[in-house]
Amino acid sequence: MSVSTGEKIETLNVCFGTYPHTKALKEGKIKSDRVALQFTEINPVNRAFMPMAREQKFDISEMAIVTYLQAKAYDKPLVLNAVLTISDRCSDGSQIDTAGPAVVALLRREWPDVEIATAPHVHVRDP
């Protein structure tokens, strides 16, 4: 993380995949006056999980929840901002993504003192 002295703009080193919902951010179409993002591209993105878990190589990183749980078991100083999705394919080939209540229940059981916000949603993707 670095800070620009003139304008006090913080630059964060981030690593996450390019998806329809991250493309505008990565292309610079969405910007902030206070935070600049420096993107590190690692393909496939799961190869970024280990350096993030072991040495906190990025300020913000996509990470599988199991990798996060393993890192926490070794007292790594990570903070979880969970965006959890469980997917299922329908018979017509479309894919339904929905927040998984079982996963939220697991997180609440593991961290009872942490507030876990949920926003019910269903997003249907065409095949």
C-alpha positions as CSV (number, residue, x, y, z in Angstrom):
1,M,0.0,0.0,0.0
2,S,1.4,3.4,-0.9
3,V,0.2,7.0,-0.4
4,S,0.7,9.9,-2.8
5,T,2.0,12.9,-0.9
6,G,0.4,15.7,-2.9
7,E,-3.2,14.5,-3.1
8,K,-3.2,11.8,-0.3
9,I,-4.5,9.2,-2.7
10,E,-3.9,5.7,-1.4
11,T,-2.8,3.1,-3.9
12,L,-3.9,-0.5,-3.2
13,N,-2.3,-3.5,-4.8
14,V,-5.2,-5.8,-5.7
15,C,-5.5,-9.2,-7.4
16,F,-8.7,-10.7,-8.6
17,G,-10.1,-12.3,-11.7
18,T,-11.7,-10.5,-14.7
19,Y,-15.4,-11.2,-14.7
20,P,-18.4,-9.3,-16.1
21,H,-18.9,-7.7,-12.6
22,T,-15.2,-6.6,-12.3
23,K,-14.4,-5.6,-15.8
24,A,-15.4,-1.9,-15.5
25,L,-13.3,-1.5,-12.4
26,K,-10.3,-3.2,-14.0
27,E,-10.6,-1.1,-17.1
28,G,-10.7,2.1,-15.1
29,K,-14.3,3.0,-16.0
30,I,-15.1,3.1,-12.3
31,K,-12.7,5.2,-10.2
32,S,-12.3,6.8,-6.8
33,D,-11.0,10.2,-5.8
34,R,-9.4,8.7,-2.7
35,V,-8.2,5.3,-3.7
36,A,-6.2,4.1,-6.7
37,L,-6.0,0.4,-7.6
38,Q,-2.9,-1.2,-9.0
39,F,-4.0,-4.5,-10.5
40,T,-1.8,-7.6,-10.5
41,E,-2.9,-10.1,-13.1
42,I,-2.3,-13.8,-12.2
43,N,-4.0,-16.4,-14.5
44,P,-5.6,-18.5,-13.4
45,V,-6.4,-16.4,-10.4
46,N,-6.3,-19.3,-8.0
47,R,-2.5,-19.1,-8.2
48,A,-2.8,-15.8,-6.3
49,F,-4.3,-17.6,-3.3
50,M,-1.1,-19.0,-1.9
51,P,1.0,-15.8,-1.9
52,M,-1.9,-13.9,-0.4
53,A,-2.4,-16.5,2.3
54,R,1.3,-17.0,3.2
55,E,2.8,-13.6,2.8
56,Q,-0.2,-11.2,2.3
57,K,1.3,-10.2,-1.0
58,F,-1.7,-8.0,-2.0
59,D,-3.8,-5.4,-0.1
60,I,-7.0,-7.0,-1.6
61,S,-7.2,-10.4,-3.2
62,E,-9.8,-12.9,-4.4
63,M,-9.5,-16.0,-2.4
64,A,-11.3,-19.3,-2.0
65,I,-13.0,-19.5,1.4
66,V,-11.2,-22.8,2.3
67,T,-7.8,-21.0,1.6
68,Y,-8.9,-18.2,3.9
69,L,-9.8,-20.7,6.6
70,Q,-6.5,-22.5,6.3
71,A,-4.6,-19.2,6.6
72,K,-6.6,-18.2,9.7
73,A,-5.8,-21.6,11.2
74,Y,-2.1,-20.5,11.0
75,D,-2.9,-17.0,12.5
76,K,-2.3,-15.1,9.2
77,P,-3.6,-11.5,9.5
78,L,-6.3,-11.7,6.9
79,V,-9.8,-10.1,7.0
80,L,-12.6,-11.8,5.2
81,N,-15.0,-9.8,3.1
82,A,-17.1,-12.7,1.9
83,V,-19.0,-12.8,-1.4
84,L,-20.3,-16.3,-1.4
85,T,-22.0,-17.9,-4.3
86,I,-23.3,-21.4,-4.7
87,S,-24.1,-22.3,-8.3
88,D,-26.3,-24.9,-9.9
89,R,-27.1,-25.8,-13.5
90,C,-30.7,-26.2,-14.5
91,S,-31.9,-28.7,-17.0
92,D,-32.1,-26.1,-19.7
93,G,-28.4,-25.2,-19.3
94,S,-28.9,-21.9,-17.5
95,Q,-26.9,-21.4,-14.3
96,I,-28.5,-20.1,-11.1
97,D,-26.2,-18.4,-8.5
98,T,-27.7,-17.9,-5.1
99,A,-26.2,-17.0,-1.7
100,G,-25.8,-20.2,0.2
101,P,-27.6,-20.2,3.6
102,A,-25.6,-23.3,4.7
103,V,-22.3,-21.4,4.1
104,V,-23.6,-18.3,6.0
105,A,-24.7,-20.6,8.9
106,L,-21.2,-22.1,8.9
107,L,-19.5,-18.7,9.1
108,R,-21.8,-17.6,11.9
109,R,-21.1,-20.7,13.8
110,E,-17.3,-20.3,13.3
111,W,-17.3,-16.6,14.1
112,P,-20.2,-15.9,16.4
113,D,-18.9,-12.4,17.3
114,V,-18.6,-11.3,13.7
115,E,-21.6,-9.7,12.0
116,I,-22.2,-11.5,8.7
117,A,-24.5,-9.5,6.4
118,T,-26.5,-11.3,3.8
119,A,-28.3,-10.0,0.8
120,P,-30.6,-12.6,-0.7
121,H,-30.2,-12.6,-4.5
122,V,-30.7,-14.9,-7.4
123,H,-28.8,-14.2,-10.6
124,V,-29.6,-16.3,-13.7
125,R,-27.0,-16.6,-16.4
126,D,-27.9,-17.9,-19.8
127,P,-26.0,-21.0,-21.0
